[in-house]
Amino acid sequence: MKRIFAYLLLTLLFTSCKKDEIKSVYTLPAGTPSFTSSITSIVLDSTHRDDVAVNLKWSALSYGINADVTYSLEFDTSSTMSHAVTFVMNADTAKHYTVTELNAIALQTGLEGNKAAPLYVRMKGEVRQNGTATNPSTIPVTYSDILTITVTAYAPGNIALLWVPGEYQGWNAATAPTIADVAGKGAYEGYIYFPNNAGGNYTFKITTAPNWNDPAWGYESTTKMVKGGGNLYTPGEGYFLVKANVNSRDWSTTLTTWALVGDAVASDWETDIPMTFDVASGTWIANSVAIKGAGGFKFRANKGWTLNYGPTDGKLVQDGGNISAPGGVAGNYKVVLNLSQAGNYTYTLTKL
């Protein structure tokens, strides 16, 4: 019995020492890591969309252990970086953004088009491999100094648009919502709310300008549209994705309801956190969502992955990347998804 007790005591002592040893093996990088930008100010020109706008570079970090360091870039309109938009660079130590990409980032953070304003950016380095969404790594994050770039973005109005007047808004083409051809291939889409009406009339047409000067696209069949055709329609009230391809003449409407999904807001990637449509603002809102300091989430419609949005190079796009808590700060956030501006979908996270 004494031998057993002595063996257990030695085992506990060895385990305790081993744990302490593991905790002490990493060392934090010395000083503030280097972080540079090729520009301090820029006026973004929509006629040079594919030109390189900025080159960002940072020094590699070492924590003194055999572990990969994940780098991210954070952009914000405030030097507090309290609502930063984050992009994961993985192991890269440099990143360039084109005019299109930097413009999308500027608009995503909240900068206005055609108005010079500061855009703040910093690098974040972290060891993630020993962390999970529910048990994040205990190794502290390392940040660079914050750089300031004065950016004059251009408004997203350069994207080709079609207008969607209908019974739901009094057939007024001048004030009709729009659908956009983001890829420039004749395939237009956008989200439109069709409110309930007493007559149950959910008809609409698609015009090439905010007027009726040219023949409007209308009904030829349940899948094809034609210039000068009959009324298109939705099956009822709700928030619909409207698609119209002027080359193939295909058209469709899809009823949608939206939710958050991901291991930063739930325990898996299948549990939806529902959002509520706010008619007054035309946005989808989750008033209080507990977002973890690690992991990510996305927006998806109808409890499936056919329609899902995440950020890629500063723009909220189909099948985009994951969203994380700003600055890795866990807490309750108000989450707002805005799909009302065709070609420029956005979201905001506001810490409560």
C-alpha positions in Angstrom: 0.0 0.0 0.0 2.9 2.4 0.9 4.5 1.6 -2.5 1.3 2.4 -4.3 0.9 5.7 -2.5 4.5 6.7 -3.2 4.0 5.8 -6.9 0.9 8.0 -7.1 2.7 10.9 -5.3 5.6 10.7 -7.8 3.2 10.6 -10.7 1.4 13.7 -9.5 4.6 15.6 -8.9 5.9 14.6 -12.4 2.6 15.7 -14.0 2.6 19.0 -12.2 6.2 19.7 -13.2 5.4 18.8 -16.8 2.5 21.1 -16.9 4.5 24.0 -15.5 7.2 23.2 -18.0 4.8 23.4 -20.9 3.4 26.7 -19.7 6.8 28.3 -19.6 8.2 27.2 -23.0 7.0 30.0 -25.2 8.4 33.5 -25.1 6.6 36.6 -26.4 8.1 38.5 -29.3 10.4 41.3 -28.2 9.3 44.8 -29.0 6.6 45.9 -31.5 6.7 44.1 -34.8 7.5 46.1 -37.9 4.5 47.0 -40.1 4.7 49.2 -43.2 2.5 50.6 -45.9 3.5 51.7 -49.4 1.2 54.7 -49.2 -0.1 57.2 -46.6 -3.0 58.5 -48.8 -4.8 57.5 -52.0 -7.7 58.6 -54.2 -9.2 55.4 -55.5 -10.2 55.6 -59.2 -12.9 53.2 -60.5 -11.4 53.3 -64.0 -8.2 51.6 -62.7 -9.9 48.9 -60.6 -7.2 46.2 -61.1 -4.2 48.4 -60.3 -2.3 47.8 -57.0 -3.4 50.4 -54.5 -1.3 49.5 -51.5 1.4 47.0 -50.3 1.4 46.1 -46.7 4.3 44.2 -45.1 5.1 43.0 -41.6 7.9 41.2 -39.8 7.6 37.5 -39.0 7.0 36.7 -35.3 8.5 33.9 -33.2 7.2 32.6 -29.9 10.2 30.4 -29.3 8.2 27.2 -29.9 7.5 24.9 -32.8 4.1 26.5 -33.7 2.7 28.3 -36.7 1.9 32.0 -36.3 -1.4 33.2 -37.9 -1.3 36.8 -39.1 -4.4 39.0 -39.7 -5.0 42.5 -40.9 -7.5 44.7 -39.1 -9.1 47.8 -40.7 -11.3 50.3 -38.9 -12.5 53.9 -39.2 -11.5 54.5 -35.5 -8.0 54.3 -34.0 -9.5 52.4 -31.1 -10.0 49.5 -33.5 -13.2 48.7 -31.6 -15.2 47.7 -34.7 -12.4 46.4 -36.9 -13.0 44.3 -40.0 -10.5 41.4 -39.9 -8.9 39.4 -42.8 -6.8 36.3 -42.0 -3.5 36.2 -43.9 -2.4 32.8 -42.4 1.4 32.6 -42.6 1.9 35.4 -45.1 3.9 38.4 -44.1 2.9 40.7 -47.0 -0.4 41.6 -48.7 -1.3 43.9 -51.6 -4.8 45.1 -52.3 -6.0 46.3 -55.7 -8.1 49.5 -56.1 -11.3 47.4 -56.2 -10.3 45.5 -53.0 -9.2 48.5 -51.0 -12.4 50.4 -52.0 -14.5 47.5 -50.8 -12.7 47.4 -47.5 -13.1 51.2 -47.1 -16.8 50.9 -47.7 -17.1 47.8 -45.5 -15.6 49.7 -42.5 -18.0 52.6 -43.0 -16.1 55.2 -45.0 -18.3 57.3 -47.3 -17.7 57.3 -51.1 -16.1 60.4 -52.6 -14.9 61.7 -49.3 -11.3 61.6 -47.9 -11.2 60.0 -44.5 -8.7 58.1 -42.4 -8.6 54.3 -42.6 -6.7 52.6 -39.7 -4.9 49.3 -40.1 -2.8 47.1 -38.0 -1.3 43.6 -38.0 -2.3 40.9 -35.5 -0.2 37.8 -34.8 -1.4 34.9 -32.8 -0.7 31.2 -32.1 -3.9 29.4 -32.9 -3.1 25.7 -33.2 -3.6 24.8 -29.5 -6.9 26.8 -29.3 -10.5 26.0 -30.2 -13.6 28.1 -30.2 -14.5 26.9 -26.7 -11.0 26.7 -25.3 -8.9 29.4 -27.1 -5.1 29.5 -27.0 -3.7 31.2 -23.8 -0.7 32.6 -25.7 -1.2 36.4 -25.9 -1.9 38.1 -29.2 0.8 40.4 -30.6 -0.2 43.7 -32.4 1.8 46.1 -34.6 1.5 49.8 -34.3 -1.6 51.2 -36.1 -1.0 52.9 -39.5 -3.2 55.6 -40.9 -4.0 55.7 -44.6 -6.2 58.6 -45.9 -8.5 57.0 -48.4 -11.0 58.6 -50.8 -13.2 55.7 -51.9 -15.6 55.8 -54.8 -19.3 55.0 -54.3 -20.5 51.6 -55.6 -22.8 53.3 -58.1 -20.4 52.3 -61.0 -22.0 48.8 -61.0 -24.6 48.2 -63.7 -28.1 48.3 -62.3 -31.7 47.4 -63.3 -34.7 48.8 -61.5 -37.6 46.8 -60.1 -40.9 48.8 -60.0 -44.1 47.0 -59.0 -47.4 46.9 -57.3 -45.6 46.8 -53.9 -44.3 50.3 -54.3 -46.9 51.9 -56.6 -45.2 51.1 -60.0 -42.9 54.1 -59.5 -39.7 53.4 -61.5 -38.0 56.5 -60.2 -38.0 55.2 -56.6 -37.8 51.5 -57.3 -35.1 49.3 -55.7 -32.4 48.0 -57.9 -30.7 44.7 -58.7 -27.0 44.7 -59.7 -24.6 43.0 -62.2 -21.5 42.8 -60.0 -19.5 40.5 -62.3 -20.4 42.5 -65.4 -21.8 39.5 -67.3 -25.4 40.5 -67.6 -26.5 38.5 -64.5 -28.3 40.9 -62.1 -29.5 40.1 -58.6 -30.6 41.9 -55.4 -32.8 41.5 -52.3 -36.3 43.2 -52.2 -38.9 43.2 -49.5 -42.5 42.7 -50.8 -44.9 43.8 -48.1 -48.3 42.3 -47.5 -51.1 44.0 -49.4 -54.8 43.6 -49.3 -55.2 42.7 -53.0 -52.5 40.0 -52.8 -50.8 41.5 -55.8 -47.1 40.9 -55.9 -46.4 41.8 -59.5 -43.4 43.7 -60.8 -41.3 44.4 -64.0 -37.7 45.2 -64.6 -36.6 48.5 -66.3 -33.2 49.5 -67.7 -33.4 53.0 -66.1 -35.4 54.6 -63.3 -38.2 55.4 -65.8 -40.5 53.8 -68.4 -38.9 55.2 -71.5 -37.8 51.8 -72.9 -39.7 48.5 -72.9 -39.4 46.8 -69.6 -38.5 43.2 -69.0 -41.6 41.1 -68.3 -43.1 37.7 -68.2 -42.7 35.2 -71.0 -42.8 32.0 -68.9 -42.1 30.9 -65.3 -38.4 31.0 -66.0 -38.0 33.3 -69.0 -38.5 37.0 -69.4 -38.9 39.2 -72.5 -38.9 42.9 -73.3 -42.4 44.1 -73.3 -43.8 40.9 -71.6 -46.4 40.6 -68.9 -45.9 41.1 -65.2 -43.4 39.1 -63.2 -44.4 38.2 -59.7 -43.5 36.6 -56.3 -45.7 34.0 -54.7 -46.5 36.3 -51.8 -45.1 38.7 -49.2 -41.6 38.4 -47.8 -37.9 39.2 -48.4 -36.9 37.8 -51.9 -33.7 37.4 -53.8 -34.6 38.6 -57.3 -32.4 37.4 -60.2 -32.6 38.5 -63.9 -30.1 37.5 -66.6 -30.4 39.8 -69.7 -28.4 37.4 -71.8 -30.1 34.1 -71.1 -33.4 35.9 -70.2 -33.7 33.7 -67.0 -35.5 35.2 -64.0 -36.4 33.9 -60.6 -37.4 34.9 -57.1 -36.4 33.1 -53.9 -38.0 33.8 -50.5 -35.4 34.1 -47.8 -35.1 34.3 -44.0 -31.6 34.9 -42.5 -29.6 33.7 -39.5 -26.1 33.5 -38.1 -24.3 30.2 -38.1 -20.8 29.2 -36.9 -18.8 28.0 -33.9 -18.3 31.5 -32.7 -22.0 31.9 -32.0 -23.0 28.2 -31.3 -21.3 24.9 -30.6 -21.3 23.9 -34.3 -21.8 25.0 -37.9 -25.4 23.8 -38.2 -27.3 25.6 -35.4 -28.9 28.8 -36.7 -29.2 32.0 -34.6 -32.3 33.6 -36.2 -32.3 37.2 -37.3 -35.4 39.4 -37.6 -36.3 41.6 -40.5 -36.7 45.3 -39.6 -39.0 46.9 -42.1 -38.1 50.5 -41.1 -34.4 50.1 -41.8 -34.6 47.3 -44.4 -32.1 45.2 -42.5 -31.9 41.9 -40.7 -31.1 42.2 -37.0 -30.0 40.0 -34.1 -30.3 42.3 -31.1 -28.0 40.4 -28.8 -25.7 37.6 -29.8 -23.0 36.1 -27.6 -19.9 36.0 -29.9 -16.9 34.0 -28.7 -13.3 35.4 -28.8 -12.3 32.5 -31.1 -14.0 30.8 -34.0 -16.1 32.3 -36.7 -19.6 32.7 -38.2 -21.3 33.6 -41.4 -24.8 34.6 -42.6 -27.0 32.1 -44.3 -30.5 31.9 -45.6 -33.2 29.3 -45.1 -31.2 27.0 -42.9 -29.0 25.9 -45.8 -25.7 26.8 -47.6 -27.1 27.7 -51.0 -27.2 31.3 -50.0 -24.4 32.3 -47.5 -22.3 35.4 -47.1 -19.0 36.2 -45.5 -16.2 38.8 -46.1 -13.6 38.4 -48.8 -11.2 41.3 -49.4 -13.5 43.6 -47.5 -16.7 42.8 -49.3 -19.6 40.6 -48.2 -19.9 37.9 -50.9 -21.4 34.5 -51.6 -19.3 31.8 -50.0 -17.0 34.4 -48.5 -14.8 34.0 -45.4 -15.7 33.7 -41.8 -16.5 36.7 -39.5 -14.9 36.8 -36.0 -15.4 39.0 -32.9 -13.7 42.4 -33.5 -10.2 42.3 -32.1 -11.0 38.8 -30.7 -13.0 40.4 -27.9 -15.8 38.1 -26.8 -19.1 39.5 -25.6 -22.7 40.3 -26.6 -23.1 42.1 -29.9 -25.9 43.6 -31.9 -25.5 42.1 -35.4 -27.0 43.9 -38.4 -27.1 42.5 -42.0 -27.8 44.9 -44.8 -28.7 43.4 -48.1 -30.7 46.3 -49.3 -28.1 47.9 -51.6 -27.5 45.6 -54.5 -23.9 45.1 -55.2 -22.8 46.4 -51.8 -23.9 44.1 -49.1 -22.7 45.0 -45.6 -22.9 44.0 -41.9 -22.1 45.7 -38.6 -21.2 44.3 -35.1 -21.9 46.6 -32.2 -20.7 45.5 -28.7 -23.3 45.9 -26.1 
